[in-house]
Amino acid sequence: MLISCYSSGEAIRSRRVSEVVLSGVVDIPMPPQRVLLDWDRETSSRMDLEAGDVEAMPFARTRVRWPDYTRCVQAMSDWTRSLGLPEVLVTSDVALMACRGARYHHDAGQYGGAAFCNLFLTEDQGFDLHFASTGERIPLRRGTAVIFDTGQPHGVVRRGSSVFDAEDFTLNSECVQIFLTWELRIESAHVARALNIEFDVATSQSLQAGTEQVLLNGEAVSTCPRSGRWLPAD
């Protein structure tokens, strides 16, 4: 059993990590050239984005220079509503992110109380979002939409590959993915139902550590950055 122990208010609560991945492709416009140039400058010179890195991007300039950004949000709102998730984006934090591929990782150590909802804005570059534990693989292209449990190990790898290899991600713009991400509250009834989340599944002894962590059969685990397999926590 894979369990996420996460902060809920001032308490640590537990839940089963969901294997459900919701994905689709929504119709969104291509960003204008001036926005693409902004992103390229940011990722190539200011951020020093190396292979495997996932970092937040400045967002205000993109909002101002891309009037069609609101169409992207509307397309995602329509998609989430079709999944039985009405108005979840309105109540969720959103960020603009960049990655030059992504080493396998899970995010439940910091975001165990959330599911991620991502919208990829970059053209198809031959990379997949791969979930190591389930084997699910989602080709990344402009308009790819995905919702998944933050406790699931995932990475961005060369299409068809099941390992992260830094050599697959050269220092040019064709290896950078830009995406929007929303943090959906996992305790929302709609989100919990869509991902089939069960709560309060850990023993009281497991919760006594008082920290956000992922447990596999009762033992704290971390993720191998190359393969995504579970390892004993440090």
DRENVO-923857 format. One record per residue (C-alpha): residue number from 1; x, y, z. Coordinates in nm, 3 decimals. Last residue first. Example, Ala and Ser with C-alpha at 12.3 -4.5 7.8 and 13.67 -1.06 7.14 Angstrom:
<atoms>
2_1.367_-0.106_0.714 .
1_1.230_-0.450_0.780 .
</atoms>
This chain:
<atoms>
234_1.747_0.864_0.345 .
233_1.417_0.709_0.235 .
232_1.430_0.348_0.117 .
231_1.407_0.342_-0.264 .
230_1.103_0.331_-0.494 .
229_1.160_0.305_-0.868 .
228_1.152_0.620_-1.080 .
227_1.433_0.498_-1.306 .
226_1.689_0.779_-1.312 .
225_1.581_0.995_-1.017 .
224_1.531_0.692_-0.788 .
223_1.236_0.797_-0.570 .
222_1.207_0.815_-0.191 .
221_1.047_0.583_0.063 .
220_0.926_0.577_0.424 .
219_0.820_0.228_0.532 .
218_0.461_0.126_0.616 .
217_0.400_-0.087_0.309 .
216_0.530_0.199_0.096 .
215_0.510_0.526_0.289 .
214_0.532_0.874_0.135 .
213_0.623_1.170_0.355 .
212_0.496_1.489_0.514 .
211_0.626_1.500_0.869 .
210_0.479_1.443_1.216 .
209_0.676_1.123_1.273 .
208_0.379_1.012_1.483 .
207_0.169_0.956_1.172 .
206_0.303_0.605_1.106 .
205_0.228_0.508_1.468 .
204_-0.133_0.622_1.428 .
203_-0.171_0.365_1.153 .
202_-0.225_0.488_0.800 .
201_-0.553_0.481_0.602 .
200_-0.705_0.813_0.704 .
199_-0.836_0.898_0.355 .
198_-0.920_0.697_0.044 .
197_-0.875_0.876_-0.290 .
196_-1.059_0.758_-0.603 .
195_-0.894_1.020_-0.826 .
194_-1.225_1.169_-0.947 .
193_-1.388_1.121_-0.605 .
192_-1.106_1.291_-0.415 .
191_-1.103_1.579_-0.663 .
190_-1.481_1.637_-0.642 .
189_-1.490_1.609_-0.262 .
188_-1.204_1.857_-0.227 .
187_-0.959_1.696_0.016 .
186_-0.696_1.671_-0.257 .
185_-0.693_2.047_-0.307 .
184_-0.601_2.104_-0.672 .
183_-0.267_2.274_-0.727 .
182_-0.269_2.424_-1.078 .
181_0.015_2.396_-1.327 .
180_0.079_2.579_-1.652 .
179_0.341_2.438_-1.883 .
178_0.660_2.513_-2.070 .
177_0.870_2.222_-2.198 .
176_1.235_2.273_-2.287 .
175_1.426_2.039_-2.520 .
174_1.376_2.240_-2.841 .
173_1.512_2.550_-2.664 .
172_1.869_2.427_-2.677 .
171_2.097_2.303_-2.401 .
170_2.060_1.935_-2.484 .
169_1.812_1.707_-2.312 .
168_1.852_1.343_-2.413 .
167_2.202_1.335_-2.262 .
166_2.045_1.387_-1.919 .
165_1.901_1.035_-1.936 .
164_1.580_0.965_-1.741 .
163_1.477_0.603_-1.779 .
162_1.167_0.436_-1.924 .
161_1.214_0.554_-2.282 .
160_0.938_0.547_-2.545 .
159_0.952_0.920_-2.606 .
158_1.257_1.073_-2.435 .
157_1.178_1.139_-2.070 .
156_0.972_1.369_-1.848 .
155_0.941_1.212_-1.505 .
154_0.685_1.072_-1.265 .
153_0.665_0.902_-0.927 .
152_0.301_0.917_-0.802 .
151_0.257_1.099_-0.471 .
150_0.147_1.424_-0.640 .
149_-0.166_1.243_-0.762 .
148_-0.247_1.320_-1.123 .
147_-0.434_1.554_-1.355 .
146_-0.321_1.592_-1.718 .
145_-0.381_1.823_-2.012 .
144_-0.182_1.810_-2.337 .
143_-0.271_2.125_-2.533 .
142_0.064_2.175_-2.704 .
141_0.239_1.839_-2.708 .
140_0.363_1.589_-2.454 .
139_0.301_1.219_-2.513 .
138_0.149_1.058_-2.201 .
137_0.289_0.731_-2.066 .
136_0.134_0.513_-1.796 .
135_0.377_0.252_-1.665 .
134_0.200_0.239_-1.328 .
133_0.496_0.284_-1.095 .
132_0.714_0.486_-1.334 .
131_0.461_0.742_-1.450 .
130_0.598_0.883_-1.775 .
129_0.536_1.231_-1.920 .
128_0.666_1.180_-2.270 .
127_0.907_1.361_-2.501 .
126_0.939_1.390_-2.880 .
125_0.937_1.768_-2.911 .
124_0.562_1.819_-2.959 .
123_0.487_2.192_-2.937 .
122_0.497_2.365_-2.599 .
121_0.202_2.488_-2.389 .
120_0.148_2.189_-2.160 .
119_-0.150_2.214_-1.924 .
118_-0.100_2.058_-1.582 .
117_-0.339_1.975_-1.296 .
116_-0.146_1.854_-0.993 .
115_-0.320_1.687_-0.700 .
114_-0.279_1.838_-0.358 .
113_-0.240_1.767_0.014 .
112_0.085_1.582_-0.039 .
111_0.238_1.893_-0.195 .
110_0.575_1.920_-0.019 .
109_0.684_1.560_0.040 .
108_0.410_1.453_-0.199 .
107_0.597_1.584_-0.501 .
106_0.726_1.259_-0.652 .
105_1.040_1.231_-0.857 .
104_1.183_1.097_-1.180 .
103_1.419_1.349_-1.332 .
102_1.240_1.599_-1.551 .
101_1.299_1.708_-1.909 .
100_1.433_2.057_-1.943 .
99_1.142_2.191_-1.738 .
98_0.956_2.519_-1.726 .
97_0.664_2.627_-1.508 .
96_0.393_2.895_-1.507 .
95_0.198_2.887_-1.181 .
94_-0.166_2.851_-1.074 .
93_-0.315_2.841_-0.724 .
92_-0.654_2.672_-0.702 .
91_-1.005_2.803_-0.616 .
90_-1.098_2.905_-0.970 .
89_-0.932_2.594_-1.113 .
88_-1.166_2.360_-0.927 .
87_-1.477_2.532_-1.069 .
86_-1.653_2.206_-1.157 .
85_-1.454_1.881_-1.143 .
84_-1.687_1.617_-1.286 .
83_-1.452_1.524_-1.568 .
82_-1.634_1.749_-1.818 .
81_-1.582_2.037_-1.573 .
80_-1.208_1.971_-1.585 .
79_-1.211_2.001_-1.963 .
78_-1.423_2.318_-1.974 .
77_-1.203_2.482_-1.712 .
76_-0.893_2.377_-1.906 .
75_-1.027_2.536_-2.224 .
74_-1.123_2.850_-2.029 .
73_-0.775_2.878_-1.880 .
72_-0.617_2.843_-2.223 .
71_-0.858_3.097_-2.370 .
70_-0.758_3.341_-2.092 .
69_-0.396_3.312_-2.207 .
68_-0.511_3.437_-2.547 .
67_-0.408_3.793_-2.455 .
66_-0.043_3.683_-2.433 .
65_0.187_3.978_-2.357 .
64_0.029_4.077_-2.024 .
63_-0.014_3.724_-1.888 .
62_0.338_3.629_-2.003 .
61_0.489_3.932_-1.828 .
60_0.315_3.845_-1.499 .
59_0.430_3.482_-1.495 .
58_0.799_3.466_-1.415 .
57_0.886_3.096_-1.449 .
56_0.886_2.824_-1.182 .
55_1.149_2.551_-1.214 .
54_1.178_2.184_-1.311 .
53_1.537_2.071_-1.370 .
52_1.620_1.738_-1.534 .
51_1.875_1.875_-1.778 .
50_1.985_2.223_-1.670 .
49_1.787_2.547_-1.659 .
48_2.031_2.837_-1.612 .
47_1.733_3.054_-1.510 .
46_1.842_3.384_-1.664 .
45_2.016_3.271_-1.981 .
44_1.848_2.979_-2.157 .
43_1.519_2.944_-1.969 .
42_1.436_3.315_-1.948 .
41_1.554_3.405_-2.297 .
40_1.358_3.116_-2.450 .
39_1.045_3.204_-2.254 .
38_1.059_3.568_-2.365 .
37_1.117_3.458_-2.725 .
36_0.810_3.232_-2.710 .
35_0.609_3.525_-2.570 .
34_0.719_3.753_-2.854 .
33_0.639_3.482_-3.108 .
32_0.277_3.454_-2.999 .
31_0.167_3.149_-2.797 .
30_-0.009_2.883_-3.007 .
29_-0.379_2.871_-2.934 .
28_-0.542_2.605_-2.715 .
27_-0.758_2.307_-2.810 .
26_-0.751_2.055_-2.529 .
25_-0.575_1.718_-2.529 .
24_-0.660_1.459_-2.264 .
23_-0.542_1.309_-1.940 .
22_-0.670_1.183_-1.605 .
21_-0.420_0.966_-1.419 .
20_-0.558_0.731_-1.153 .
19_-0.292_0.544_-0.954 .
18_-0.403_0.718_-0.634 .
17_-0.185_0.745_-0.325 .
16_-0.387_0.630_-0.022 .
15_-0.441_0.899_0.236 .
14_-0.294_1.008_0.568 .
13_-0.339_1.315_0.788 .
12_-0.083_1.522_0.975 .
11_-0.248_1.797_1.180 .
10_-0.220_2.176_1.193 .
9_-0.438_2.230_0.887 .
8_-0.408_1.913_0.685 .
7_-0.039_1.837_0.639 .
6_0.037_1.520_0.448 .
5_0.113_1.152_0.497 .
4_0.090_0.990_0.154 .
3_0.033_0.615_0.145 .
2_0.130_0.342_-0.101 .
1_0.000_0.000_0.000 .
</atoms>
